[in-house]
Amino acid sequence: MDFKLIERRALLRTLMGSVTLLGAAALSGCQTDFLPDVATKANAPIPPKLLAEIRKKNMAVGSPILLRVFKVEAELEVWKQDRKGRFALLKTYPICKWSGDLGPKIAEGDRQTPEGFYDIRPGQMNPDSEYYLSFNLGFPNAFDRAHGRTGTHLMVHGDCSSQGCYAMTDAQILEIFALGREAFKGGQRSFQVQAYPFRMTPANLARYRDSPHMAFWRMLKEGNDHFEVTRRQPKVDVCDKRYVFNAFAPGGGTTPMNFDPLDACPAYEVPKDIAQEVRKKQHRDDREFDQLVAQGVETAPIKSGRDGGMHSFWVDKLRPREIVDEHGNLKLVVEAMK
């Protein structure tokens, strides 16, 4: 047993709790009323402030949720369905740590945090996690498997320590876990996690246009656009080794469709109203992208030279030390007090 690791985690939890309870954050993700003990953490109620926000936004406590994660911005958004059936942003949490570089996870041990679309079911929620609380992203999903990608135990968890996971603080994961638990109680069978390299804006796409992952990111952007124009969870399938969104039987048919990740896509249609709004958004974004490229906007290096990232809020509060890891990448490390 690594007692130094246990000691470090205990210290980090103390630090996170102290920062939270002092109300140091203007960003919403760093506020909660308490951290319950191990025996009750999985059943901890949604904090009163967050409950008030749910009511203010005309949402039910047990209504469905959807999560969006952005690496560059180091933010995790929780969206929740309102009483009109559309999703609205409930809260944005600053991510404490993610690992690897921009781009999808390829192989076990590469330290990459996943990018893509993942469904979280009740069985993926872990109340006994060694990282306080966690849920498994379900990597590899059908798309990942179709591309031969490997990896296990890729999580969103507490403890602010990442080896291929999206690491929050214990106070943050306590809230997120509670929101998921209540959504399941309310009847949601699974909630969707949309994991992106960055916010899918024309400016970001122009900045990272030299990346070998651009075709993959363009595909992710299509799913992002479906969500942004509808504010409804997109139906996600995989065929021909690619994601397809809101794909239904032609002519409004109700026959179940078979999507094989490795075979050609069956004939399908996207509802006309959705397809039209998505095209409009894509045309606007493409025009802005082309203008930025024509202006010679600076491109980001293909490899960042960094292992992951941490939201600036946590950098300011935890003051991590920057080291060079065994691969020559810069890495932020939060150390225990000596």
Secondary structure by P-SEA (a helix, b strand, c coil): ccaaaaaaaaaaaaaaaaaaaacccccccccccccccccccccccccaaaaaaaaaaccccccbbbbbbbccccbbbbbbbcccccccccbbbbbcccccccccccccccccccccbbbbccccccccccccbbbbcccccaaaaaaccccccccccccccccccccccaaaaaaaaaaaaaaaaacccbbbbbbbcccccaaaaaaaccccaaaaaaaaaaaaaaaaaccccccccccccccccccccccccccbbbbbcccccccccccaaaaaaaaaaaaaaaaaaaaaaaaccccccccccccccccaaaaaacbbbbbbccccbbbbbbcccc
